[in-house]
Amino acid sequence: MSGIYNTRKITPESKKFRGRIEYLQWYGRKTAPVEMVLEDVIIEERGCFYYVYDKDGKVLLRKKIGSNGTRVVDLDEEVRLNEEMAKAKAEHERKRKEKSTPAANAFYEKIVASGAEWSHSGHIYPAGRKPTSETYSAGVERWFVIGEQRLAPKRGNDGFSVDGYILETWNGHEWEREKNEDS
């Protein structure tokens, strides 16, 4: 019968990281909870609890994982994700500049600096000039000014992805692409 009972003590896995913990502290039964935040602390995820330590290793808090209002942020992971997003954004900008025409790049820089609006179809308009459904029902010819410009997306091989932009100008009836920019 000694084989049934295992004498080895099972210890839960532990993961330590530098982070921030946000949790609710309750003071009495009929009072609202107080939101508490501990910044730049060592958090150990062990079993079904978070153990929060200060820089000296003293336990500040023991909080059950998933308890009401508890949120933990791994600062090292957050920094890594922010760096990855910055790299992806820089790569996207590089590809956009490479695949867009020079006139479209100049117009893009100008309208993004002053505020731009993106339509669902991928067109980019200067701030306040994106047409709405009411604009189309009232007549788009009255909305746009002759000579007004926008950026039209160049579609990729799949027909959906955007491979740069082309500058278009309103002639009073339709959008015309710039002469040497058809591709």
C-alpha positions in Angstrom: 0.0 0.0 0.0 3.0 2.3 0.3 3.2 2.7 -3.5 -0.2 4.6 -3.6 0.9 7.5 -1.5 3.7 9.5 -3.0 5.9 11.1 -0.3 7.5 13.6 -2.7 6.2 17.2 -2.1 4.9 18.9 -5.3 5.9 22.5 -5.6 4.1 24.8 -8.1 6.0 26.4 -10.9 7.3 29.9 -10.3 7.8 32.8 -12.7 9.4 36.1 -11.5 9.4 39.4 -13.4 9.6 43.1 -12.9 6.2 44.7 -13.3 3.2 46.7 -12.1 0.1 45.3 -10.3 -3.2 47.0 -10.1 -5.8 45.7 -7.7 -8.8 46.6 -5.6 -8.6 47.1 -1.8 -11.8 46.7 0.1 -12.4 48.5 3.4 -15.6 47.2 5.0 -18.7 45.7 3.5 -20.7 48.7 2.4 -17.9 50.9 1.0 -16.6 51.1 -2.5 -13.3 49.5 -3.3 -10.1 51.7 -3.6 -8.0 51.1 -6.7 -4.4 50.5 -5.7 -1.3 50.4 -7.9 2.2 49.1 -7.1 4.8 50.2 -9.6 8.2 48.7 -10.5 8.0 45.8 -8.1 9.1 42.2 -8.4 6.1 39.9 -9.0 6.3 36.2 -8.6 3.6 34.1 -10.2 3.5 30.9 -8.1 0.7 28.4 -8.2 -2.5 30.4 -8.2 -1.2 33.5 -6.4 0.9 36.6 -7.2 3.5 37.4 -4.6 4.7 41.0 -4.8 8.1 41.9 -3.4 9.9 45.2 -3.0 13.5 45.7 -4.0 14.8 44.3 -0.7 12.8 41.0 -1.2 10.2 41.8 1.4 6.7 40.5 0.6 4.3 43.5 0.1 1.2 41.6 -1.2 -0.2 38.2 -1.8 -3.0 38.3 -4.3 -5.0 35.4 -5.9 -4.6 35.2 -9.7 -7.9 36.3 -11.4 -9.3 37.9 -8.3 -11.7 40.8 -8.9 -9.9 43.9 -10.3 -6.4 42.4 -10.3 -4.3 43.2 -13.3 -0.6 42.5 -13.7 1.7 44.1 -16.3 5.1 42.6 -17.1 7.2 45.7 -17.7 10.0 43.9 -19.5 7.5 42.3 -21.9 5.8 45.6 -22.4 9.1 47.2 -23.3 9.8 44.4 -25.8 6.4 44.7 -27.4 6.7 48.4 -27.7 10.1 48.0 -29.5 8.6 45.4 -31.8 5.7 47.7 -32.6 8.1 50.6 -33.3 10.1 48.4 -35.7 7.0 47.2 -37.5 5.7 50.8 -37.8 9.1 52.0 -39.2 9.1 49.1 -41.7 5.5 49.9 -42.8 6.5 53.6 -43.3 9.6 52.6 -45.3 7.5 50.3 -47.6 4.8 53.0 -48.0 7.4 55.6 -49.1 9.1 53.1 -51.4 5.9 52.1 -53.2 4.1 55.4 -53.3 4.8 58.1 -55.9 6.9 61.2 -55.0 3.8 63.5 -55.2 1.8 61.2 -53.1 4.6 61.0 -50.4 4.8 64.8 -50.3 1.0 65.2 -49.9 0.9 62.4 -47.3 3.5 64.1 -45.1 1.5 67.4 -45.4 -1.9 66.1 -44.5 -0.8 63.7 -41.8 1.0 66.6 -40.1 -2.2 68.7 -40.1 -4.5 65.8 -39.4 -5.8 63.3 -41.9 -8.9 61.1 -42.1 -8.9 57.5 -43.5 -12.0 56.1 -45.2 -13.0 52.5 -45.1 -11.9 52.1 -48.7 -8.4 53.1 -47.8 -8.5 56.7 -49.3 -6.8 59.4 -47.2 -8.5 62.9 -47.0 -7.3 66.1 -45.4 -9.0 66.8 -42.0 -12.7 67.5 -42.3 -12.9 66.5 -46.0 -13.8 62.8 -45.7 -17.3 62.4 -47.2 -20.1 60.7 -45.2 -23.1 58.8 -46.4 -25.1 62.0 -46.1 -22.6 63.7 -48.4 -23.1 61.0 -51.1 -26.9 61.2 -50.8 -26.8 65.0 -51.2 -24.5 64.8 -54.2 -20.8 64.4 -54.0 -20.3 67.0 -56.8 -21.4 69.7 -54.3 -19.1 68.4 -51.5 -15.7 68.4 -53.2 -14.0 71.5 -54.6 -12.5 71.4 -58.1 -8.7 70.8 -57.6 -9.1 69.2 -54.2 -6.7 66.3 -53.7 -6.8 62.9 -51.9 -4.6 59.8 -51.7 -5.9 56.7 -53.3 -4.5 53.3 -52.3 -2.6 51.2 -54.8 -3.9 47.7 -54.3 -1.7 44.7 -54.0 -1.9 41.4 -56.0 -4.6 40.1 -53.7 -6.8 43.1 -54.4 -7.1 44.0 -50.7 -3.7 45.0 -49.3 -2.4 48.5 -49.9 0.9 48.9 -51.8 1.5 52.6 -51.5 -0.6 55.6 -52.5 -1.4 57.6 -55.7 -2.4 61.3 -55.7 -5.9 62.0 -57.1 -7.5 65.4 -58.0 -11.2 66.2 -58.2 -12.2 67.6 -61.6 -15.8 68.4 -60.8 -17.3 65.0 -61.7 -14.7 62.3 -60.8 -11.3 61.7 -59.3 -8.4 61.8 -61.8 -5.1 60.2 -61.1 -2.0 62.4 -61.7 -0.8 61.9 -65.3 2.5 60.1 -64.7 1.4 58.1 -61.7 -0.7 55.3 -63.2 0.8 52.0 -62.2 
